[in-house]
Amino acid sequence: EFRGRVAGIKVKTVDTTGDGDAFVSGFFYSIASDRSIFQDEKRLRKALYFANVCGAITVSDRGAIPALPTKEDVLQFLIEVAAILKN
């Protein structure tokens, strides 16, 4: 029942191999962690943003598998973005 868009994340692209896999994996992780995200637009948007971060990190490095981020990589990225936005 929701409509809209979740903004992408601008990064320096090195290699786009694996970015879709990273996005889908990040989104599936969010669904597995909270199956009710489809009932709450705010949580759904957060899940999609998390998936966008997974894709952004992946395109910032070479190779599909070596570039895939860990959960810690994504959380660190989010902390860094929050710090930049705060300043």
C-alpha positions in Angstrom: 0.0 0.0 0.0 3.0 2.3 0.1 4.3 4.4 -2.7 7.5 6.4 -3.0 11.2 6.2 -3.5 14.2 5.8 -1.3 17.2 7.8 -2.4 20.3 6.2 -3.5 23.8 6.8 -2.1 26.5 8.6 -4.1 29.8 6.9 -4.0 32.8 6.7 -6.3 32.0 3.6 -8.4 34.9 1.2 -9.0 33.1 -2.0 -10.1 29.4 -2.6 -10.4 29.7 -6.4 -10.3 27.6 -7.7 -7.5 25.8 -4.5 -6.6 22.3 -6.0 -7.3 23.2 -9.1 -5.2 24.4 -6.9 -2.4 21.1 -4.8 -2.5 18.9 -7.9 -2.5 20.9 -9.6 0.3 20.7 -6.4 2.4 16.9 -6.3 1.8 16.5 -10.0 2.6 18.5 -9.5 5.8 16.1 -6.8 6.9 13.1 -9.0 6.1 14.5 -11.9 8.0 15.2 -9.6 10.9 11.8 -8.0 11.0 9.0 -9.6 8.9 6.6 -6.8 9.8 8.5 -4.2 7.8 5.8 -4.4 5.1 3.2 -3.1 7.6 5.2 0.0 8.5 6.4 2.4 5.8 9.1 3.9 8.0 10.7 0.5 8.7 10.3 -0.5 5.1 12.1 2.7 4.0 14.9 1.9 6.5 15.2 -1.6 5.1 15.5 -0.2 1.6 18.1 2.4 2.7 20.1 -0.4 4.4 19.9 -2.3 1.1 21.1 0.8 -0.8 24.1 1.1 1.5 25.0 -2.6 0.8 25.0 -1.9 -2.9 26.9 1.4 -2.5 29.6 -0.3 -0.5 29.9 -3.1 -3.0 30.4 -0.8 -6.0 33.1 1.1 -4.1 35.5 -1.9 -4.5 36.5 -4.5 -7.1 35.1 -7.9 -7.4 31.7 -9.3 -6.6 32.5 -11.4 -3.5 35.4 -9.4 -2.0 33.4 -6.2 -2.2 30.3 -7.6 -0.4 30.0 -5.8 2.9 29.5 -7.3 6.3 26.8 -6.1 8.6 29.5 -4.2 10.5 30.7 -2.5 7.3 27.2 -1.3 6.7 26.7 -0.1 10.3 30.1 1.8 10.1 29.0 3.4 6.9 25.8 4.6 8.5 27.6 6.0 11.5 30.0 7.9 9.2 27.1 9.3 7.1 25.2 10.3 10.3 28.4 12.2 11.5 28.7 14.0 8.2 25.0 15.0 8.2 25.3 16.2 11.8 28.1 18.6 11.0 
